[in-house]
Amino acid sequence: MNRIKNILHLIKSKIAFYPSLIALFGVFLAFFMIYLEKVDISAYLMDVAPGLVINNTDTAKTLLSTLIGGLISLMVFSFSMVMVLLNQASSNFSPRVLPGIISDQKHQIVLGQYIATILYNIFILVSIEPTETSYQTPGFSVLIGIILTVLCLASFIYFIHHISQAIQVGNILTNIHKRTKSELEKIITGQQDKSFNFPEPENWEGYTLSKSGYFYGILKEDLMKICKEHEMKLVIKLFKGQFILDETVGILSERPLSEKLLNKIMNTLLFSEEELVGENYIYGFRQISEIGIKAMSPGINDPGTALNTIDYLTSLFLILMKKPEYDYLSDKKENNWARVNSAKFSEVLYNVMATYRLYCKHDITVMRKLMQMLNTLTLHVVNSTQMTEIKLEIEQLKIDAKANIENKRDLKKINVDFISWS
């Protein structure tokens, strides 16, 4: 990612980006139609297709005013309903799923279409002059306004259908899983044919960061250019999503850095005041886990959803096991110039299992499902370290099960293959 791409990515991630673009299109269309009216396009259409043109000024004004008021009411109703559904999603699933629902491009496009049509009708209404004799009534422009409003009604029906689907837990889990899987596969593919040769950073010079916030990425091309220009290798000791405090040691260099060079390197590190899901696959594991844990709370009591989350986590863990331990910045000649920390399989597995064991240790069904997940992972290990970590989690799961499940028959079935009965 370079600086320009990062700026464009940040702009596109804003909720107002697509609505603003579409609204501007509505304004430009209005001025274009006003220009066409000045060259008497409505008069021409009156001769060719008089049935399509409204030639009465009062009728045109009344119709446009009605369309504007109706669209504003429709927009308010649509997004009032969204707020209610988002509140439900936050209560039943997790507040962290809200940005994904709100930032859905389809929702933004519908909102932009509403705003664009409202602005178009307002400008056309204002363009109608008070005297009927001095200016032809913009009949064709009014016809376009009617067509745009009909399209808004069609979009409203689609919006109702889409938001009702998007708020269902199954679709939420599917979208999170798809996004996380895509990011993991992209990382694995990018590192697949690369060399992992990199010197161990023993006795390398450490440098503290003067920034604070959530670390979410690197301007890779810029950092690569700096490393090649000065013929040095770097280690970025930061994890995506990690909250960085001032004076945190975040950079290791094989040679001393001047203050000017250090500032250049610092400018390639991206920080934000809020958590950005973006390309961080760790958020996928966390979001799915939080949905599963929330489903097991007494207020919701939905173990079926918890079981579904474990299925999705199993799928993601199988991909995560293939991921290299570190991310590398490499040039076209496959020379590694920088190494970036990334969350290890053992760390992600422990965080997920620790959370589920704490909140689900009393439920034999969920515990059996977790055991099945761990047993499945043992069949796909890439190295002995992964096997050791998985076996450790299996032992911890058995310890919690024995301590919290009193029924001896249930305990005997903890290691039996889980068969869904739904």
HUVEN-V102803 format. One record per residue. RES is the residue in one small letter. NEAR is the number of other C-alpha atoms within 8 Angstrom. Layout:
# HUVEN-V102803
[[RES/NEAR] [RES/NEAR]]
This chain:
# HUVEN-V102803
[[m/8] [n/9] [r/8] [i/6] [k/8] [n/10] [i/8] [l/8] [h/8] [l/8] [i/8] [k/9] [s/8] [k/8] [i/10] [a/7] [f/10] [y/12] [p/15] [s/9] [l/9] [i/13] [a/14] [l/9] [f/9] [g/13] [v/12] [f/8] [l/9] [a/13] [f/9] [f/8] [m/9] [i/12] [y/8] [l/9] [e/13] [k/7] [v/6] [d/9] [i/10] [s/13] [a/8] [y/8] [l/12] [m/11] [d/7] [v/6] [a/8] [p/8] [g/6] [l/10] [v/12] [i/13] [n/9] [n/7] [t/9] [d/6] [t/8] [a/14] [k/10] [t/8] [l/8] [l/13] [s/9] [t/8] [l/12] [i/11] [g/8] [g/8] [l/11] [i/10] [s/8] [l/8] [m/10] [v/8] [f/8] [s/10] [f/8] [s/8] [m/8] [v/9] [m/8] [v/8] [l/9] [l/10] [n/8] [q/8] [a/13] [s/12] [s/8] [n/9] [f/13] [s/13] [p/8] [r/7] [v/12] [l/11] [p/7] [g/7] [i/9] [i/8] [s/11] [d/8] [q/7] [k/6] [h/10] [q/13] [i/11] [v/13] [l/10] [g/14] [q/12] [y/12] [i/12] [a/14] [t/14] [i/12] [l/11] [y/13] [n/14] [i/10] [f/11] [i/13] [l/10] [v/7] [s/7] [i/11] [e/8] [p/4] [t/6] [e/9] [t/5] [s/6] [y/8] [q/11] [t/12] [p/14] [g/12] [f/13] [s/12] [v/13] [l/11] [i/8] [g/12] [i/9] [i/8] [l/9] [t/11] [v/8] [l/8] [c/12] [l/8] [a/8] [s/9] [f/10] [i/8] [y/8] [f/10] [i/9] [h/8] [h/8] [i/9] [s/8] [q/8] [a/9] [i/12] [q/8] [v/8] [g/6] [n/10] [i/11] [l/11] [t/8] [n/8] [i/11] [h/11] [k/8] [r/9] [t/14] [k/11] [s/8] [e/11] [l/12] [e/9] [k/8] [i/9] [i/11] [t/8] [g/8] [q/10] [q/6] [d/6] [k/8] [s/7] [f/6] [n/5] [f/6] [p/4] [e/4] [p/9] [e/4] [n/4] [w/9] [e/9] [g/9] [y/8] [t/10] [l/13] [s/6] [k/8] [s/10] [g/11] [y/14] [f/15] [y/14] [g/8] [i/9] [l/13] [k/10] [e/8] [d/10] [l/11] [m/13] [k/8] [i/10] [c/13] [k/9] [e/6] [h/6] [e/6] [m/10] [k/10] [l/12] [v/12] [i/11] [k/10] [l/10] [f/11] [k/10] [g/11] [q/9] [f/8] [i/10] [l/9] [d/9] [e/7] [t/8] [v/9] [g/11] [i/12] [l/13] [s/14] [e/10] [r/7] [p/6] [l/7] [s/6] [e/6] [k/6] [l/8] [l/9] [n/8] [k/9] [i/10] [m/8] [n/7] [t/11] [l/10] [l/10] [f/11] [s/10] [e/6] [e/6] [e/7] [l/7] [v/6] [g/5] [e/5] [n/12] [y/10] [i/10] [y/8] [g/12] [f/13] [r/9] [q/12] [i/13] [s/13] [e/10] [i/13] [g/16] [i/13] [k/11] [a/14] [m/13] [s/10] [p/5] [g/4] [i/9] [n/8] [d/9] [p/10] [g/6] [t/11] [a/14] [l/11] [n/9] [t/13] [i/12] [d/9] [y/11] [l/11] [t/11] [s/8] [l/12] [f/11] [l/10] [i/11] [l/9] [m/10] [k/8] [k/9] [p/7] [e/8] [y/8] [d/10] [y/11] [l/11] [s/12] [d/9] [k/5] [k/5] [e/8] [n/8] [n/14] [w/14] [a/13] [r/13] [v/13] [n/12] [s/10] [a/9] [k/7] [f/10] [s/8] [e/8] [v/11] [l/9] [y/9] [n/8] [v/11] [m/9] [a/8] [t/10] [y/11] [r/11] [l/7] [y/10] [c/11] [k/14] [h/8] [d/8] [i/12] [t/6] [v/12] [m/14] [r/14] [k/11] [l/9] [m/12] [q/11] [m/11] [l/11] [n/8] [t/9] [l/12] [t/9] [l/6] [h/7] [v/10] [v/7] [n/6] [s/7] [t/6] [q/12] [m/10] [t/8] [e/9] [i/11] [k/8] [l/8] [e/11] [i/10] [e/8] [q/8] [l/11] [k/9] [i/8] [d/10] [a/14] [k/9] [a/7] [n/8] [i/13] [e/7] [n/6] [k/7] [r/6] [d/9] [l/12] [k/8] [k/8] [i/12] [n/8] [v/7] [d/6] [f/7] [i/4] [s/4] [w/3] [s/2]]
